Amino acid sequence: MIGVLGRGRMGSALARNLAVQGKRVLIAGRTRDGTRPVGLASYPEIHCVPAPVVVARSDLLVLALPFDAAVDLARDGLLDDGRGRTVVDTTNPPSSVGGGRRSGRLLAELLPQWRVVKALNTVPAGMLGEPVLDGRPVTVPLAGDHPSAKIECAALLCGLGFVPVDVGGIDRAPALESLAELLMAIDSQHALRGRLGFSLAVPELSAVAPASVAWPDRPPVPVGERQRLAPPAVDNIRSTPGRPPRPSR
Ligand SMILES: NC(=O)c1ccc[n+]([C@@H]2O[C@H](COP(=O)([O-])OP(=O)(O)OC[C@H]3O[C@@H](n4cnc5c(N)ncnc54)[C@H](OP(=O)(O)O)[C@@H]3O)[C@@H](O)[C@H]2O)c1
């Protein structure tokens, strides 16, 4: 069960696209009554519940809240039910928050019992259903200190059609937040209305996946055609820490 805290643009878009894959999703906003927003009405896989239920019943939790709200929830102990699980932090702090300890790092410190992965903060909400741009799948960088959590997060991203790229430990979260800031600046400069992303060019994508998602061989994505990439088979995922060996082909 995937839990999403925040049911605004990011949380709702994520929940809808997970539901399209047949995943069951628990989602919450601030209200405790569990009413279903109009945009989620036609997705029986999505269950609107109070936030504590999302925290208690999710196997993997996604934070799609304003940064300050996520920090408040963490500081108030509302995300702590004593069970360490993976949390995907999509937040981008306001640029005034800084001092070298930005969102991902700070949340990881506030949530020591969780395995925090910073990811999806570079993906505009509208792109969650369109993971391919100009014929190329969009790259989603992720950062975290826990290899098993990065693999879980990578599987989620693959399911959504993105290419996950491991950028290292949670200390790299500020770089992802700066990248998001840069993408937002490009968006605004060229009025792209959230239709942008980047596709990393490397000799072998499997070499930069979290340790290690072995990518199945796949044909090039046809230009202009939306294509969901198959999630990696569980057998192909190794949780060996450290840099992944290149899979033999
Ligand atoms: N929008 C994007 O394209 C995008 C892309 C990448 C990352 N992000 C990041 O995703 C996060 C959410 O952005 P957004 O655009 O989705 O914002 P949004 O549309 O304003 O939605 C924010 C959601 O957070 C909920 N919320 C606020 N405080 C809460 C609390 N204490 N407990 C539970 N829920 C709470 C709100 O609840 P109510 O429904 O009750 O008001 C609302 O559903 C931000 O950190 C943003 O930086 C956004």
The ligand as a Gaussian input file, in Angstrom:
#p B3LYP/6-31G(d) Opt

LIG

0 1
 N        3.283000      20.979000      -8.082000
 C        4.381000      20.522000      -8.654000
 O        4.514000      20.513000      -9.902000
 C        5.496000      19.965000      -7.805000
 C        6.589000      19.330000      -8.448000
 C        7.615000      18.788000      -7.662000
 C        7.558000      18.910000      -6.275000
 N        6.490000      19.552000      -5.696000
 C        6.472000      19.652000      -4.231000
 O        5.338000      18.937000      -3.770000
 C        4.835000      19.553000      -2.586000
 C        3.338000      19.820000      -2.779000
 O        3.189000      20.718000      -3.878000
 P        1.771000      20.932000      -4.573000
 O        2.036000      21.741000      -5.774000
 O        1.042000      19.653000      -4.692000
 O        1.048000      21.850000      -3.485000
 P       -0.522000      22.115000      -3.304000
 O       -1.224000      21.916000      -4.603000
 O       -0.612000      23.424000      -2.629000
 O       -0.994000      20.962000      -2.300000
 C       -0.480000      20.872000      -1.006000
 C       -1.228000      19.775000      -0.287000
 O       -0.627000      19.611000       1.001000
 C       -1.679000      19.456000       1.937000
 N       -1.247000      19.849000       3.275000
 C       -0.775000      21.028000       3.691000
 N       -0.470000      20.959000       4.993000
 C       -0.767000      19.689000       5.393000
 C       -0.682000      18.987000       6.610000
 N       -0.198000      19.589000       7.709000
 N       -1.087000      17.694000       6.651000
 C       -1.554000      17.061000       5.555000
 N       -1.650000      17.681000       4.360000
 C       -1.271000      18.982000       4.276000
 C       -2.790000      20.340000       1.425000
 O       -3.975000      19.903000       2.061000
 P       -5.462000      20.389000       1.706000
 O       -5.847000      19.596000       0.481000
 O       -6.257000      20.005000       2.894000
 O       -5.354000      21.858000       1.444000
 C       -2.711000      20.071000      -0.052000
 O       -3.434000      18.913000      -0.389000
 C        5.649000      20.836000      -2.376000
 O        6.642000      20.620000      -1.422000
 C        6.268000      21.076000      -3.746000
 O        7.504000      21.746000      -3.643000
 C        5.472000      20.081000      -6.418000

